[in-house]
Amino acid sequence: MVDISKRPRPQILIFTDLDGTLLDDQTYDFHPALPALKSIHSLKIPLVIVSSKTRVEIEFFRKILSLDSPFIAENGGGIYFPTSFALPKDYSYEKVDGFNALFIGRPIKEVLERSRKLKENFNFKGFSEMSVQEIASLTGLTLEHAVLASKREFDEPLMLKDPIDNKEIFCKKAANYGLDCVYGGRFIHLFLGGNKGRAVETVLAIYRQLRGPTFSIALGDSPNDIPMLKVVDKAVLMRGRDGGYIKGLVHPDLIMAEGGGPEVWNRVVISILEDLFVT
């Protein structure tokens, strides 16, 4: 356990991606990270999930991880605060299933309307066109969790079906139609208006307004994590599914983790906390 006899003055916040970071990217297991999670709980540090997963998927993990902090769904499309979290008066929010929600991204309907134009040049299939069985087969999720993954509100995950199609060219074309386009561990993601960086900056601004100075840490492994990693004080870049690191991230306080998944997440987080709380 981390020694808490000397606490730093700023409010610490930890932002984390899920798949390939806190969760094993094949089994979705988090148990190797339990020691770090226990330290986070004992130190009362908000652990903010920032994922391309849907709100209802993240709600499942928040429950089993015993989290009561805000979370960010679908690549920054929506930020969800528990109703017990008193947002500043200057933030307009909507009540969604027991949460106070700030919407940064545009609705999925607008994303799908623009994405249809890409069908003229590319052969792809998104979650909106897939059955629950297809989603389960592609992701390794159970049918129950594939149902949760299908409930998209801001972000459309998709797969290019033609091997000659290049995801970078696809994303450049998507940008011509005003779409944000990034790729995570398995899928290309299309969305509009929100990204992980903008959402994290919003959460940080709220905490600063309510609780003063903050020290922020973020952990991620995929290109869609770059905007999040760029806006925090300390960034942790995990190895991707191919064993390499994503390119394009420049940060003054960057940790290149030796691996990915919950075991590495656990080791890195404990090391950071020990440095912060050293006596």
MIDOSE-1310 file (N, C-alpha, C; in nm, 2 decimals, decimal comma, always signed):
residues 279
mvdi	+0,08/-0,12/+0,00/+0,00/+0,00/+0,00/+0,09/+0,13/+0,00; +0,03/+0,23/-0,06/+0,10/+0,36/-0,06/+0,10/+0,43/+0,07; +0,21/+0,49/+0,11/+0,21/+0,56/+0,24/+0,14/+0,70/+0,22; +0,04/+0,72/+0,30/-0,04/+0,85/+0,28/-0,01/+0,95/+0,39
skrp	+0,10/+0,93/+0,46/+0,13/+1,02/+0,57/+0,16/+1,16/+0,53; +0,20/+1,17/+0,40/+0,23/+1,31/+0,35/+0,16/+1,32/+0,22; +0,05/+1,40/+0,21/-0,03/+1,42/+0,09/+0,01/+1,54/+0,02; +0,02/+1,54/-0,11/+0,04/+1,66/-0,18/-0,08/+1,76/-0,18
rpqi	-0,05/+1,88/-0,21/-0,16/+1,98/-0,20/-0,26/+1,97/-0,31; -0,22/+1,95/-0,44/-0,32/+1,95/-0,54/-0,41/+1,83/-0,54; -0,53/+1,85/-0,59/-0,62/+1,73/-0,61/-0,57/+1,65/-0,72; -0,54/+1,52/-0,69/-0,50/+1,43/-0,80/-0,62/+1,37/-0,87
lift	-0,61/+1,36/-1,00/-0,71/+1,29/-1,08/-0,64/+1,19/-1,17; -0,69/+1,07/-1,18/-0,63/+0,97/-1,27/-0,74/+0,94/-1,38; -0,70/+0,96/-1,51/-0,79/+0,92/-1,62/-0,73/+0,80/-1,69; -0,82/+0,70/-1,72/-0,77/+0,58/-1,78/-0,86/+0,53/-1,89
dldg	-0,79/+0,49/-1,99/-0,86/+0,41/-2,10/-0,89/+0,27/-2,04; -0,97/+0,19/-2,10/-1,00/+0,06/-2,05/-0,93/-0,05/-2,13; -0,98/-0,09/-2,25/-0,92/-0,20/-2,33/-0,77/-0,18/-2,35; -0,70/-0,28/-2,31/-0,55/-0,28/-2,34/-0,48/-0,19/-2,24
tlld	-0,55/-0,13/-2,15/-0,49/-0,04/-2,04/-0,53/-0,09/-1,91; -0,64/-0,06/-1,85/-0,68/-0,11/-1,72/-0,74/-0,25/-1,74; -0,79/-0,28/-1,86/-0,85/-0,42/-1,89/-0,76/-0,49/-1,99; -0,75/-0,62/-1,97/-0,68/-0,71/-2,07/-0,76/-0,70/-2,20
dqty	-0,69/-0,68/-2,31/-0,76/-0,65/-2,44/-0,83/-0,78/-2,50; -0,80/-0,89/-2,44/-0,86/-1,01/-2,49/-0,97/-1,07/-2,39; -0,94/-1,07/-2,26/-1,03/-1,12/-2,16/-1,11/-1,02/-2,09; -1,07/-0,89/-2,10/-1,14/-0,78/-2,03/-1,12/-0,79/-1,88
dfhp	-1,02/-0,87/-1,83/-1,00/-0,89/-1,69/-0,92/-0,77/-1,63; -0,95/-0,73/-1,51/-0,88/-0,62/-1,44/-0,82/-0,66/-1,31; -0,83/-0,79/-1,27/-0,79/-0,83/-1,14/-0,64/-0,80/-1,11; -0,55/-0,81/-1,20/-0,41/-0,78/-1,17/-0,39/-0,64/-1,12
alpa	-0,48/-0,55/-1,15/-0,47/-0,41/-1,11/-0,53/-0,38/-0,97; -0,58/-0,48/-0,90/-0,65/-0,46/-0,78/-0,56/-0,39/-0,67; -0,43/-0,42/-0,66/-0,35/-0,35/-0,56/-0,35/-0,20/-0,58; -0,33/-0,16/-0,70/-0,33/-0,01/-0,73/-0,47/+0,05/-0,71
lksi	-0,57/-0,03/-0,75/-0,71/+0,02/-0,73/-0,74/+0,04/-0,59; -0,69/-0,05/-0,50/-0,71/-0,03/-0,36/-0,64/+0,09/-0,30; -0,52/+0,12/-0,35/-0,45/+0,24/-0,31/-0,53/+0,37/-0,36; -0,58/+0,36/-0,48/-0,66/+0,48/-0,53/-0,78/+0,50/-0,44
hslk	-0,85/+0,40/-0,40/-0,96/+0,41/-0,32/-0,92/+0,47/-0,18; -0,82/+0,41/-0,12/-0,78/+0,46/+0,01/-0,73/+0,60/+0,01; -0,67/+0,65/-0,10/-0,63/+0,78/-0,11/-0,74/+0,88/-0,16; -0,85/+0,82/-0,19/-0,97/+0,90/-0,23/-0,94/+0,98/-0,36
iplv	-0,87/+0,92/-0,45/-0,83/+0,98/-0,58/-0,94/+0,95/-0,68; -1,00/+1,04/-0,74/-1,10/+1,01/-0,85/-1,03/+0,94/-0,96; -1,09/+0,82/-1,00/-1,04/+0,75/-1,11/-1,15/+0,76/-1,22; -1,11/+0,83/-1,33/-1,21/+0,87/-1,43/-1,19/+0,78/-1,55
ivss	-1,28/+0,69/-1,58/-1,27/+0,61/-1,70/-1,30/+0,69/-1,82; -1,21/+0,68/-1,92/-1,22/+0,76/-2,05/-1,21/+0,65/-2,16; -1,32/+0,62/-2,22/-1,33/+0,51/-2,31/-1,41/+0,53/-2,44; -1,39/+0,45/-2,54/-1,47/+0,45/-2,66/-1,60/+0,36/-2,63
ktrv	-1,60/+0,30/-2,51/-1,72/+0,21/-2,48/-1,84/+0,30/-2,45; -1,96/+0,24/-2,46/-2,08/+0,32/-2,44/-2,10/+0,35/-2,29; -2,19/+0,44/-2,26/-2,23/+0,47/-2,12/-2,27/+0,35/-2,04; -2,35/+0,26/-2,10/-2,40/+0,15/-2,02/-2,29/+0,04/-2,00
eief	-2,20/+0,03/-2,10/-2,08/-0,06/-2,08/-2,00/-0,01/-1,96; -1,97/+0,12/-1,96/-1,88/+0,18/-1,85/-1,95/+0,17/-1,72; -2,09/+0,19/-1,72/-2,16/+0,17/-1,59/-2,13/+0,03/-1,53; -2,13/-0,07/-1,61/-2,10/-0,20/-1,56/-1,97/-0,21/-1,49
frki	-1,86/-0,15/-1,56/-1,73/-0,16/-1,50/-1,72/-0,07/-1,37; -1,79/+0,05/-1,37/-1,79/+0,13/-1,26/-1,84/+0,06/-1,13; -1,95/-0,02/-1,15/-2,00/-0,10/-1,04/-1,91/-0,20/-0,99; -1,85/-0,28/-1,08/-1,76/-0,39/-1,03/-1,63/-0,33/-0,98
lsld	-1,59/-0,21/-1,02/-1,47/-0,15/-0,97/-1,50/-0,06/-0,85; -1,63/-0,05/-0,81/-1,67/+0,04/-0,70/-1,63/+0,18/-0,71; -1,65/+0,24/-0,83/-1,61/+0,37/-0,86/-1,74/+0,47/-0,84; -1,71/+0,58/-0,79/-1,82/+0,68/-0,78/-1,78/+0,82/-0,85
spfi	-1,67/+0,81/-0,92/-1,62/+0,93/-0,99/-1,69/+0,95/-1,12; -1,68/+1,07/-1,19/-1,73/+1,09/-1,32/-1,67/+0,99/-1,42; -1,73/+0,98/-1,54/-1,67/+0,90/-1,64/-1,70/+0,96/-1,78; -1,62/+0,93/-1,88/-1,63/+0,98/-2,01/-1,65/+0,87/-2,11
aeng	-1,76/+0,87/-2,19/-1,80/+0,76/-2,28/-1,78/+0,80/-2,42; -1,76/+0,70/-2,50/-1,76/+0,71/-2,65/-1,67/+0,82/-2,70; -1,54/+0,80/-2,67/-1,44/+0,89/-2,72/-1,47/+1,04/-2,69; -1,52/+1,07/-2,57/-1,55/+1,20/-2,53/-1,68/+1,26/-2,57
ggiy	-1,77/+1,18/-2,62/-1,90/+1,23/-2,66/-1,98/+1,28/-2,55; -1,98/+1,21/-2,43/-2,05/+1,24/-2,32/-1,97/+1,23/-2,19; -1,99/+1,32/-2,10/-1,93/+1,32/-1,96/-2,05/+1,30/-1,86; -2,03/+1,20/-1,77/-2,14/+1,17/-1,68/-2,09/+1,18/-1,54
fpts	-2,16/+1,27/-1,46/-2,13/+1,29/-1,32/-2,24/+1,23/-1,24; -2,20/+1,16/-1,13/-2,31/+1,12/-1,03/-2,39/+1,24/-0,98; -2,52/+1,22/-0,96/-2,60/+1,33/-0,91/-2,56/+1,39/-0,78; -2,48/+1,31/-0,71/-2,42/+1,36/-0,58/-2,31/+1,46/-0,60
falp	-2,26/+1,47/-0,73/-2,15/+1,56/-0,76/-2,21/+1,69/-0,80; -2,19/+1,80/-0,72/-2,25/+1,93/-0,75/-2,18/+2,00/-0,85; -2,23/+2,01/-0,97/-2,16/+2,08/-1,08/-2,17/+2,23/-1,06; -2,07/+2,31/-1,11/-2,08/+2,45/-1,10/-2,21/+2,50/-1,17
kdys	-2,26/+2,61/-1,12/-2,39/+2,66/-1,18/-2,38/+2,70/-1,33; -2,26/+2,73/-1,37/-2,24/+2,78/-1,51/-2,24/+2,66/-1,61; -2,26/+2,54/-1,56/-2,26/+2,42/-1,66/-2,40/+2,37/-1,67; -2,45/+2,37/-1,80/-2,58/+2,32/-1,83/-2,57/+2,17/-1,85
yekv	-2,65/+2,09/-1,78/-2,64/+1,95/-1,80/-2,78/+1,89/-1,82; -2,78/+1,77/-1,86/-2,91/+1,69/-1,87/-2,90/+1,57/-1,78; -3,02/+1,53/-1,72/-3,03/+1,42/-1,64/-3,05/+1,29/-1,73; -2,95/+1,19/-1,71/-2,96/+1,07/-1,79/-2,94/+0,95/-1,69
dgfn	-3,04/+0,88/-1,67/-3,04/+0,76/-1,59/-2,95/+0,77/-1,46; -2,98/+0,87/-1,38/-2,92/+0,89/-1,26/-2,79/+0,96/-1,26; -2,75/+1,02/-1,38/-2,63/+1,10/-1,39/-2,67/+1,24/-1,44; -2,58/+1,33/-1,41/-2,58/+1,46/-1,47/-2,49/+1,47/-1,59
alfi	-2,54/+1,48/-1,71/-2,45/+1,46/-1,83/-2,42/+1,59/-1,90; -2,30/+1,60/-1,94/-2,25/+1,71/-2,03/-2,23/+1,65/-2,17; -2,29/+1,69/-2,27/-2,27/+1,64/-2,40/-2,17/+1,72/-2,48; -2,06/+1,66/-2,53/-1,96/+1,73/-2,61/-1,98/+1,69/-2,75
grpi	-2,00/+1,57/-2,78/-2,02/+1,52/-2,91/-2,16/+1,54/-2,97; -2,17/+1,53/-3,10/-2,30/+1,54/-3,16/-2,37/+1,40/-3,16; -2,50/+1,39/-3,17/-2,57/+1,26/-3,17/-2,53/+1,17/-3,28; -2,54/+1,04/-3,25/-2,50/+0,94/-3,34/-2,57/+0,95/-3,48
kevl	-2,69/+1,00/-3,47/-2,77/+1,01/-3,60/-2,70/+1,10/-3,70; -2,64/+1,21/-3,65/-2,56/+1,30/-3,74/-2,44/+1,23/-3,79; -2,37/+1,15/-3,71/-2,25/+1,08/-3,75/-2,28/+0,98/-3,86; -2,39/+0,91/-3,84/-2,43/+0,80/-3,94/-2,47/+0,87/-4,07
ersr	-2,54/+0,98/-4,07/-2,58/+1,05/-4,19/-2,45/+1,09/-4,27; -2,35/+1,15/-4,20/-2,23/+1,19/-4,28/-2,15/+1,07/-4,32; -2,15/+0,96/-4,24/-2,07/+0,84/-4,28/-2,12/+0,77/-4,40; -2,25/+0,79/-4,43/-2,30/+0,72/-4,55/-2,23/+0,77/-4,68
klke	-2,18/+0,89/-4,68/-2,11/+0,95/-4,79/-1,98/+0,87/-4,82; -1,92/+0,81/-4,71/-1,80/+0,74/-4,73/-1,82/+0,60/-4,80; -1,95/+0,56/-4,80/-1,97/+0,43/-4,87/-1,95/+0,44/-5,02; -1,94/+0,56/-5,07/-1,91/+0,57/-5,22/-1,77/+0,53/-5,25
nfnf	-1,68/+0,54/-5,16/-1,54/+0,51/-5,18/-1,48/+0,39/-5,10; -1,55/+0,35/-4,99/-1,50/+0,25/-4,91/-1,60/+0,15/-4,87; -1,55/+0,02/-4,85/-1,64/-0,09/-4,81/-1,62/-0,11/-4,66; -1,71/-0,07/-4,58/-1,70/-0,09/-4,44/-1,83/-0,12/-4,37
kgfs	-1,82/-0,17/-4,25/-1,94/-0,21/-4,18/-1,93/-0,16/-4,04; -2,03/-0,08/-3,99/-2,03/-0,02/-3,86/-2,11/-0,10/-3,76; -2,10/-0,07/-3,63/-2,18/-0,14/-3,53/-2,33/-0,12/-3,56; -2,37/+0,00/-3,61/-2,51/+0,02/-3,64/-2,57/-0,07/-3,75
emsv	-2,48/-0,14/-3,82/-2,52/-0,23/-3,93/-2,50/-0,38/-3,89; -2,45/-0,40/-3,77/-2,42/-0,53/-3,72/-2,52/-0,59/-3,63; -2,54/-0,72/-3,63/-2,62/-0,79/-3,53/-2,54/-0,80/-3,40; -2,61/-0,82/-3,29/-2,54/-0,84/-3,16/-2,44/-0,96/-3,17
qeia	-2,48/-1,06/-3,25/-2,39/-1,18/-3,26/-2,26/-1,14/-3,33; -2,27/-1,05/-3,43/-2,15/-1,01/-3,51/-2,06/-0,93/-3,41; -2,12/-0,84/-3,34/-2,04/-0,76/-3,24/-1,97/-0,85/-3,14; -2,04/-0,95/-3,09/-1,98/-1,04/-3,00/-1,87/-1,12/-3,06
sltg	-1,88/-1,16/-3,18/-1,78/-1,24/-3,25/-1,65/-1,15/-3,27; -1,67/-1,03/-3,31/-1,56/-0,94/-3,34/-1,48/-0,89/-3,22; -1,56/-0,88/-3,11/-1,50/-0,82/-2,99/-1,46/-0,92/-2,88; -1,52/-1,04/-2,89/-1,49/-1,14/-2,78/-1,58/-1,12/-2,66
ltle	-1,68/-1,03/-2,68/-1,77/-1,00/-2,57/-1,88/-1,11/-2,56; -1,94/-1,13/-2,44/-2,06/-1,21/-2,44/-2,17/-1,14/-2,51; -2,28/-1,22/-2,54/-2,39/-1,15/-2,60/-2,45/-1,04/-2,52; -2,45/-1,07/-2,39/-2,51/-0,96/-2,30/-2,43/-0,83/-2,30
havl	-2,30/-0,85/-2,31/-2,22/-0,72/-2,31/-2,21/-0,67/-2,46; -2,23/-0,75/-2,56/-2,24/-0,70/-2,69/-2,36/-0,61/-2,71; -2,47/-0,65/-2,64/-2,59/-0,56/-2,64/-2,56/-0,42/-2,59; -2,48/-0,42/-2,48/-2,44/-0,29/-2,42/-2,36/-0,21/-2,52
askr	-2,27/-0,28/-2,59/-2,17/-0,22/-2,68/-2,25/-0,16/-2,80; -2,36/-0,22/-2,83/-2,44/-0,17/-2,95/-2,52/-0,04/-2,92; -2,53/+0,00/-2,80/-2,61/+0,11/-2,76/-2,53/+0,24/-2,78; -2,50/+0,27/-2,90/-2,42/+0,39/-2,93/-2,50/+0,52/-2,93
efde	-2,44/+0,62/-2,87/-2,50/+0,75/-2,87/-2,43/+0,86/-2,94; -2,30/+0,84/-2,96/-2,21/+0,94/-3,02/-2,11/+0,89/-3,12; -2,07/+0,77/-3,11/-1,95/+0,72/-3,18/-1,99/+0,59/-3,25; -1,94/+0,58/-3,38/-1,97/+0,46/-3,46/-1,84/+0,38/-3,48
plml	-1,82/+0,27/-3,41/-1,70/+0,18/-3,44/-1,73/+0,11/-3,57; -1,63/+0,09/-3,65/-1,64/+0,02/-3,78/-1,52/-0,06/-3,82; -1,54/-0,15/-3,92/-1,42/-0,22/-3,97/-1,42/-0,21/-4,12; -1,31/-0,18/-4,18/-1,29/-0,18/-4,33/-1,30/-0,32/-4,37
kdpi	-1,38/-0,35/-4,47/-1,39/-0,49/-4,52/-1,30/-0,53/-4,63; -1,25/-0,42/-4,71/-1,16/-0,45/-4,82/-1,02/-0,43/-4,77; -0,93/-0,54/-4,78/-0,79/-0,53/-4,73/-0,71/-0,42/-4,80; -0,75/-0,38/-4,91/-0,67/-0,28/-4,98/-0,70/-0,13/-4,93
dnke	-0,81/-0,12/-4,85/-0,84/+0,01/-4,80/-0,74/+0,05/-4,68; -0,69/+0,17/-4,68/-0,60/+0,21/-4,58/-0,68/+0,30/-4,48; -0,66/+0,27/-4,35/-0,73/+0,34/-4,25/-0,70/+0,49/-4,24; -0,57/+0,52/-4,27/-0,53/+0,66/-4,27/-0,59/+0,74/-4,38
ifck	-0,60/+0,68/-4,50/-0,67/+0,74/-4,61/-0,82/+0,76/-4,58; -0,88/+0,65/-4,52/-1,02/+0,65/-4,48/-1,04/+0,77/-4,39; -0,96/+0,79/-4,29/-0,98/+0,90/-4,19/-0,96/+1,03/-4,25; -0,87/+1,05/-4,35/-0,86/+1,18/-4,42/-0,98/+1,21/-4,50
kaan	-1,04/+1,11/-4,56/-1,16/+1,13/-4,63/-1,28/+1,16/-4,54; -1,28/+1,10/-4,42/-1,39/+1,12/-4,33/-1,38/+1,27/-4,28; -1,26/+1,32/-4,26/-1,24/+1,46/-4,22/-1,29/+1,56/-4,32; -1,29/+1,52/-4,45/-1,35/+1,60/-4,55/-1,50/+1,62/-4,53
ygld	-1,56/+1,53/-4,47/-1,71/+1,54/-4,44/-1,73/+1,59/-4,30; -1,63/+1,64/-4,23/-1,64/+1,70/-4,10/-1,64/+1,60/-3,99; -1,61/+1,48/-4,01/-1,61/+1,37/-3,91/-1,48/+1,36/-3,84; -1,48/+1,34/-3,71/-1,36/+1,30/-3,64/-1,34/+1,15/-3,67
cvyg	-1,22/+1,11/-3,69/-1,19/+0,97/-3,72/-1,06/+0,93/-3,65; -1,07/+0,83/-3,57/-0,95/+0,77/-3,50/-0,96/+0,62/-3,50; -0,85/+0,56/-3,47/-0,86/+0,41/-3,46/-0,80/+0,37/-3,32; -0,88/+0,27/-3,26/-0,84/+0,22/-3,13/-0,77/+0,08/-3,15
grfi	-0,79/+0,00/-3,05/-0,73/-0,13/-3,06/-0,78/-0,22/-3,17; -0,91/-0,22/-3,19/-0,98/-0,31/-3,29/-1,04/-0,24/-3,41; -1,10/-0,12/-3,38/-1,19/-0,06/-3,48/-1,15/+0,09/-3,51; -1,19/+0,13/-3,62/-1,19/+0,27/-3,66/-1,32/+0,33/-3,59
hlfl	-1,31/+0,45/-3,54/-1,42/+0,52/-3,48/-1,45/+0,65/-3,55; -1,58/+0,67/-3,58/-1,62/+0,80/-3,63/-1,71/+0,87/-3,53; -1,69/+1,00/-3,51/-1,77/+1,08/-3,42/-1,76/+1,22/-3,47; -1,83/+1,31/-3,39/-1,84/+1,45/-3,44/-1,84/+1,54/-3,32
ggnk	-1,74/+1,62/-3,31/-1,73/+1,73/-3,21/-1,66/+1,70/-3,08; -1,67/+1,58/-3,03/-1,61/+1,55/-2,90/-1,48/+1,47/-2,92; -1,39/+1,48/-2,83/-1,28/+1,38/-2,83/-1,24/+1,37/-2,68; -1,15/+1,27/-2,66/-1,11/+1,24/-2,52/-1,04/+1,36/-2,46
grav	-0,96/+1,43/-2,54/-0,89/+1,55/-2,48/-0,99/+1,66/-2,44; -1,08/+1,69/-2,52/-1,18/+1,80/-2,48/-1,26/+1,76/-2,36; -1,30/+1,63/-2,35/-1,37/+1,59/-2,24/-1,29/+1,59/-2,11; -1,17/+1,55/-2,12/-1,08/+1,55/-2,00/-1,05/+1,69/-1,96
etvl	-1,03/+1,78/-2,05/-1,01/+1,92/-2,02/-1,13/+1,98/-1,94; -1,25/+1,94/-1,99/-1,37/+1,99/-1,92/-1,38/+1,94/-1,78; -1,35/+1,81/-1,76/-1,35/+1,75/-1,62/-1,25/+1,82/-1,53; -1,13/+1,85/-1,59/-1,02/+1,92/-1,51/-1,07/+2,06/-1,47
aiyr	-1,13/+2,13/-1,57/-1,18/+2,26/-1,54/-1,28/+2,27/-1,43; -1,36/+2,17/-1,43/-1,47/+2,16/-1,32/-1,40/+2,13/-1,19; -1,31/+2,04/-1,18/-1,24/+2,01/-1,05/-1,16/+2,13/-1,01; -1,10/+2,20/-1,10/-1,02/+2,32/-1,06/-1,11/+2,43/-1,00
qlrg	-1,23/+2,44/-1,07/-1,32/+2,54/-1,02/-1,38/+2,51/-0,88; -1,40/+2,38/-0,86/-1,46/+2,34/-0,73/-1,36/+2,32/-0,62; -1,24/+2,27/-0,66/-1,15/+2,22/-0,55/-1,00/+2,27/-0,56; -0,98/+2,36/-0,66/-0,85/+2,43/-0,66/-0,75/+2,35/-0,75
ptfs	-0,62/+2,37/-0,72/-0,52/+2,31/-0,81/-0,53/+2,16/-0,83; -0,50/+2,11/-0,94/-0,51/+1,97/-0,97/-0,37/+1,92/-1,02; -0,35/+1,79/-1,01/-0,24/+1,72/-1,07/-0,30/+1,60/-1,14; -0,29/+1,60/-1,28/-0,36/+1,50/-1,36/-0,27/+1,39/-1,42
ialg	-0,32/+1,27/-1,42/-0,24/+1,16/-1,48/-0,34/+1,09/-1,57; -0,28/+1,04/-1,69/-0,37/+0,97/-1,78/-0,29/+0,85/-1,84; -0,36/+0,74/-1,86/-0,30/+0,62/-1,91/-0,38/+0,57/-2,04; -0,31/+0,54/-2,15/-0,37/+0,50/-2,27/-0,28/+0,43/-2,36
dspn	-0,33/+0,37/-2,46/-0,25/+0,28/-2,55/-0,27/+0,30/-2,70; -0,38/+0,38/-2,74/-0,42/+0,38/-2,88/-0,42/+0,52/-2,93; -0,43/+0,54/-3,06/-0,43/+0,67/-3,12/-0,55/+0,76/-3,07; -0,66/+0,70/-3,03/-0,77/+0,78/-2,98/-0,74/+0,83/-2,84
dipm	-0,63/+0,78/-2,78/-0,60/+0,83/-2,64/-0,50/+0,95/-2,65; -0,45/+0,98/-2,77/-0,35/+1,09/-2,78/-0,40/+1,22/-2,73; -0,53/+1,27/-2,77/-0,58/+1,39/-2,72/-0,59/+1,40/-2,56; -0,62/+1,29/-2,50/-0,63/+1,28/-2,36/-0,49/+1,29/-2,29
lkvv	-0,40/+1,22/-2,35/-0,26/+1,21/-2,29/-0,19/+1,35/-2,30; -0,23/+1,42/-2,41/-0,16/+1,55/-2,43/-0,20/+1,66/-2,33; -0,32/+1,65/-2,27/-0,37/+1,76/-2,19/-0,35/+1,74/-2,04; -0,29/+1,63/-1,99/-0,27/+1,60/-1,85/-0,12/+1,63/-1,81
dkav	-0,10/+1,64/-1,68/+0,03/+1,67/-1,63/+0,13/+1,55/-1,65; +0,09/+1,43/-1,63/+0,17/+1,31/-1,65/+0,10/+1,21/-1,74; +0,17/+1,17/-1,85/+0,11/+1,08/-1,94/+0,18/+0,95/-1,94; +0,10/+0,84/-1,94/+0,15/+0,70/-1,94/+0,11/+0,64/-2,07
lmrg	+0,20/+0,60/-2,16/+0,17/+0,54/-2,28/+0,20/+0,39/-2,27; +0,10/+0,31/-2,29/+0,11/+0,16/-2,28/+0,14/+0,11/-2,42; +0,20/-0,01/-2,43/+0,23/-0,07/-2,55/+0,09/-0,12/-2,61; +0,08/-0,11/-2,74/-0,05/-0,16/-2,81/-0,05/-0,31/-2,83
rdgg	-0,15/-0,35/-2,89/-0,17/-0,49/-2,92/-0,06/-0,56/-3,00; +0,00/-0,48/-3,08/+0,11/-0,53/-3,16/+0,25/-0,52/-3,09; +0,25/-0,48/-2,97/+0,37/-0,47/-2,89/+0,45/-0,34/-2,91; +0,40/-0,25/-2,99/+0,47/-0,13/-3,02/+0,39/-0,01/-2,95
yikg	+0,45/+0,11/-2,96/+0,39/+0,23/-2,91/+0,33/+0,31/-3,03; +0,21/+0,37/-3,00/+0,16/+0,46/-3,10/+0,25/+0,58/-3,12; +0,24/+0,64/-3,24/+0,33/+0,75/-3,27/+0,25/+0,88/-3,27; +0,32/+0,99/-3,25/+0,25/+1,12/-3,26/+0,23/+1,19/-3,12
lvhp	+0,27/+1,13/-3,02/+0,26/+1,18/-2,88/+0,38/+1,25/-2,84; +0,38/+1,38/-2,81/+0,49/+1,45/-2,75/+0,44/+1,51/-2,62; +0,51/+1,48/-2,51/+0,47/+1,52/-2,38/+0,59/+1,55/-2,29; +0,59/+1,65/-2,21/+0,71/+1,68/-2,13/+0,73/+1,58/-2,01
dlim	+0,62/+1,51/-1,97/+0,64/+1,42/-1,86/+0,57/+1,29/-1,90; +0,64/+1,21/-1,98/+0,58/+1,09/-2,04/+0,65/+0,96/-1,99; +0,57/+0,87/-1,95/+0,62/+0,74/-1,91/+0,59/+0,64/-2,02; +0,69/+0,57/-2,07/+0,66/+0,46/-2,17/+0,66/+0,33/-2,10
aegg	+0,54/+0,28/-2,07/+0,53/+0,16/-1,99/+0,57/+0,04/-2,07; +0,64/-0,05/-2,00/+0,69/-0,17/-2,06/+0,58/-0,28/-2,07; +0,49/-0,26/-2,16/+0,38/-0,36/-2,18/+0,25/-0,29/-2,18; +0,14/-0,37/-2,17/+0,01/-0,31/-2,16/-0,08/-0,40/-2,08
gpev	-0,20/-0,36/-2,05/-0,30/-0,44/-1,97/-0,29/-0,41/-1,82; -0,37/-0,48/-1,74/-0,39/-0,45/-1,60/-0,26/-0,47/-1,51; -0,18/-0,57/-1,55/-0,06/-0,60/-1,46/+0,03/-0,48/-1,47; +0,06/-0,43/-1,60/+0,14/-0,32/-1,62/+0,08/-0,19/-1,56
wnrv	-0,05/-0,17/-1,58/-0,12/-0,06/-1,53/-0,10/-0,05/-1,38; -0,12/-0,17/-1,31/-0,10/-0,17/-1,17/+0,04/-0,13/-1,12; +0,14/-0,18/-1,19/+0,28/-0,15/-1,16/+0,31/+0,00/-1,18; +0,26/+0,06/-1,29/+0,29/+0,20/-1,32/+0,22/+0,29/-1,22
visi	+0,09/+0,26/-1,20/+0,02/+0,35/-1,11/+0,07/+0,35/-0,97; +0,11/+0,23/-0,91/+0,17/+0,22/-0,78/+0,30/+0,30/-0,78; +0,38/+0,29/-0,88/+0,51/+0,36/-0,88/+0,48/+0,51/-0,88; +0,39/+0,56/-0,96/+0,35/+0,70/-0,96/+0,31/+0,75/-0,83
ledl	+0,22/+0,67/-0,76/+0,16/+0,71/-0,63/+0,27/+0,71/-0,53; +0,36/+0,62/-0,53/+0,47/+0,62/-0,43/+0,56/+0,74/-0,45; +0,58/+0,78/-0,57/+0,66/+0,90/-0,59/+0,59/+1,03/-0,54; +0,45/+1,03/-0,56/+0,38/+1,15/-0,52/+0,36/+1,16/-0,37
fvt	+0,35/+1,04/-0,30/+0,33/+1,04/-0,16/+0,45/+1,00/-0,08; +0,57/+1,01/-0,13/+0,69/+0,97/-0,06/+0,70/+1,06/+0,07; +0,74/+0,99/+0,17/+0,76/+1,07/+0,30/+0,89/+1,13/+0,31
